[in-house]
Amino acid sequence: MDNDQPLAGAILTAMVIAAVVWATLGPQPVHEKVSHEHHAIAGR
């Protein structure tokens, strides 16, 4: 059962980071911002 500990910790950490990022970015979709930046780079 010890092998499950690191995995659970990694998942929990990832969830916390995702929650912080989501709260920082706000309600707007992340993929929309990324696609917009990609569009700007491709437009050069």
N, C-alpha and C positions, 0 to 999 in steps of 0.2 A: 504493500500500500504506500510505501515511501516514494515510489516513482510518480504517484499522482500529485504529490505536494508541489513540485516545481511547476508542473503544468497548470495546476489550479492557481498558483501565484502569478504566473505569466498571463493567464486569462483575466484574472482580477485586475492586474496592473493595466492591461490593454483596455479593459472596460473603463477604468478610471481616467486614463488618458483620453479615450474617445469621448467621455462625458465632458471633460474639461475643454477639449477642442470644440465640441458641439456647442457648449455654452458660450465659448469665445466668439465663434463665427456667427451664432444666432440662427434664426429660422431659415435663412437662405440656403438652398442646396449647395453642397460642396462641389459636386461635379459640374454645376453650371459655371462656377467661378473658374475652375480649372480649364474647362472647354473654352471659356472666353479668353483666358491667357494664351492658350494654345493657338487660338484663332489669330490673336494679335501677333504672335511670333511667326505664324505661317504667312501672315499678310506682308511681312517685310520683303 
